[in-house]
Amino acid sequence: MVEALTAQSTSYTFRLYSLQAVAAQAYATLRRQLTSALFSSSLVGGHAPNPGDTEMSTPWLRNILVSAGAIPKGATVSRVECKGLDGNRGLSQDGRRGRLGNIVSGQAREAIFYSSDLAKTLLPSTLLPKVYYAHGSQWLGEYVILMEDIKQRGAQGVDSQKSMDVNFVFGNQIWGLPDSIQSLAPPSATEMLDQMFLTAADMHAQHWNDSRLLQSGWLKFAGWYRGSGRTQWEWSVQAGSSAWEQGKQKIARGELAVKYSEKFVRIVDESFKRASWERLQERLQDRSVPFTLSHGDFHAANMILDRSTHAPSSSIVMYDWSEVCVWEPTTDLGQTLVSDVAIPVFQAHARIALRKYWERLIELGAVRAVDYSFETCWNAFVRGGVEKWIWIFAILANHPGMPASLVQYFHDQLLAFIELADNGGDAYYNLTMVSLFAPPGAM
């Protein structure tokens, strides 16, 4: 079990984060009042938007779009329509609690990433959407990103050239598909999976074992490789363990209509019991385990298939880089199989797709077969995907409002993925890659 943090240490560290969030919210409120008094949306030059703004400066927007070449120099922006995110499952509040969560988790890194040299030189060159403006502050727990609507590429063309959500190709989990999906002539699930893995290989090869990543001050998990961040890691594991126990209690009380297999429960129980910072450090300091720049939330709902006429060929565009990190490469790939791909598909095709990924790495010179065999790649793929998903599952299964059918779906997906291993899965897995959470009950 993760060693219990002393109450004094936990309380002190979290109190500092809380005070930071209070100060950040006070600053943001004052900034909004001053901006409202000093500027108007029609003022020449305008001003960049801040989180919580109800309007956007049209002169500022025009200057941004002109400088990016999105509109001609003589064009004007006459009106900006800002729509809310009502009904969006990822909607977060504008307030102290929201800032506190962002500060603890470091969500502003997405905007920092878009402004970084890593993003500007990332391969393949078609991987990122066009970002016109990005500003993020880890201290304030806020970020603003202005990017293109990727799905508007080719929107006026024939259906087979329209961009589409990649998760629709795989069936969109339990959520169902729009009636128009077949008119878009989507690729097969296996074709899409191959393309996702090959795209990942192109990205991973560029920074394979690049030690410069480990010196980053904002890239997620870089500090763990340097031995820092233990308190936050242990908070996160404790949050997952607490959520797992609460989820099991809900099932026992009949509040959540989900059936867990005994094997699944044993594995998750034992994994949380054995989790420790020392085990994590042993893994991260093992130089036989590769690392690279990873998306960090690599699943189909964060990807769009660009089939617009100006693209040389269909390409995958990835967004939502808030979890961008340095980590073991194949963990990303395992995440999306559990999240998105039907069990019969990944049972039959996972090895095929991963071999194509491995062969592309060799082709690009990132690895040599003698140093990084396919079986090594395969074992890391299964292990890493399970290690990540155990923690994710524990959090999701106890998340307020999570449908029982979705919890059952993820249980079945993860159990089937565990059994991809030749030995039917291990008795437990080392919990290593976790999202950054506050300690249980603190929020």
Secondary structure as UniProt FT lines:
FT   HELIX           7..38
FT   TURN            41..42
FT   TURN            51..52
FT   HELIX           58..67
FT   TURN            68..69
FT   TURN            73..74
FT   TURN            86..87
FT   TURN            89..90
FT   HELIX           96..105
FT   TURN            106..108
FT   HELIX           109..114
FT   HELIX           117..120
FT   TURN            125..126
FT   STRAND          131..137
FT   TURN            138..141
FT   STRAND          142..147
FT   HELIX           150..152
FT   TURN            153..156
FT   HELIX           159..161
FT   STRAND          164..165
FT   HELIX           166..169
FT   TURN            170..175
FT   HELIX           179..184
FT   HELIX           189..206
FT   TURN            207..209
FT   HELIX           211..215
FT   HELIX           222..225
FT   TURN            226..227
FT   HELIX           230..252
FT   TURN            253..254
FT   HELIX           262..274
FT   HELIX           277..284
FT   TURN            287..288
FT   STRAND          292..294
FT   HELIX           300..302
FT   STRAND          303..306
FT   TURN            309..310
FT   STRAND          315..318
FT   TURN            322..323
FT   STRAND          325..327
FT   HELIX           330..340
FT   HELIX           343..363
FT   TURN            364..365
FT   TURN            369..371
FT   HELIX           374..397
FT   TURN            400..401
FT   HELIX           404..418
FT   TURN            419..420
FT   TURN            422..423
FT   TURN            440..441
//
